[in-house]
């Protein structure tokens, strides 16, 4: 059995960034991914039957405040391939009509509430308890609650307020909001193409064994050994994989709920859609949370939209029907579409306490945990957690 310095389970941005740091430092690195593609939420779907036109199925924007991500982009030699996003607005869908966000605000209430921004701290508060005081109750319910639910693709009210909209230093030499000409998956593909990272796709990790010094990752078709192990999968999956070898950690991970987001992306001929250019559509009281637009990267032939639907309430055909209604086209005019499910953490206030307990449970081991359920759901949050865990790994090897 071939032995590795580190095995990483999960090839989303968390696993890929962890693999990048390990391989860069000389660790013999194996990355296991249960799907046939890498990237996870960094998936830019290319429609071969639409001339290669692409849309984002998960994450859709990078920022110049993502310092650790930009460092990886520089390491991969693709900094010169970034492009600016077109400046187009977000709109709200209210009663089947597109409205500007500002038109839905109650400005007298906003003026009375905004001074609370300087009095109330985010820490320990939910999105609802914090922002309803900052913007006012009416503004929260009419505007911010649906907007934040659109951001995290779940009802946002109970989500920890301090895990959203973090202040970060910006790289002034980098475009403020950017993507790539072939989509954000460019980052995932570039990391995965590095020769010093071995990737095995289509391999699901069933369980982990640990004898005190070596890890053994068991799959349906074989097992792999390593000195160290990193899990970069949803908390529910990590709990299942670790149940035998690390029961205490697994029990704590099992307390983190996840939501399934049913995403459907479409490519429609440009001349069929009369909707003005938008960055995205925020839904209010609808079967979907948001629709992210490809209008930020213009194409002469097509427009693209990815609708993030609420789980289990809408059939495949009903999704396509609702999309056609929102776009103002006939169902038959949607020729190109794709579906994907993503798992996102459904976090509550006090989550930081649970994270501290999880970290304590693995602090003296060579088990590393990374993902979007530690410090936040943004791409940079995932990369930062991976870097933090890599530094712990390096320290355990005397580095």
Beta strands, then each sheet from edge to edge (+ up, - down):
strand 1: 3-9
strand 2: 29-33
strand 3: 44-47
strand 4: 53-56
strand 5: 62-63
strand 6: 82-84
strand 7: 90-94
strand 8: 97-100
strand 9: 177-180
strand 10: 197-201
strand 11: 205-210
strand 12: 215-219
strand 13: 222-231
strand 14: 257-269
strand 15: 280-283
strand 16: 288-293
strand 17: 302-309
strand 18: 336-346
strand 19: 367-369
sheet 1: 10+ 2+ 1+ 13+ 12- 11+
sheet 2: 10+ 2+ 1+ 13+ 19+
sheet 3: 3+ 4-
sheet 4: 5+ 9- 6+
sheet 5: 8+ 7- 15- 16+ 17- 14+ 18-
end
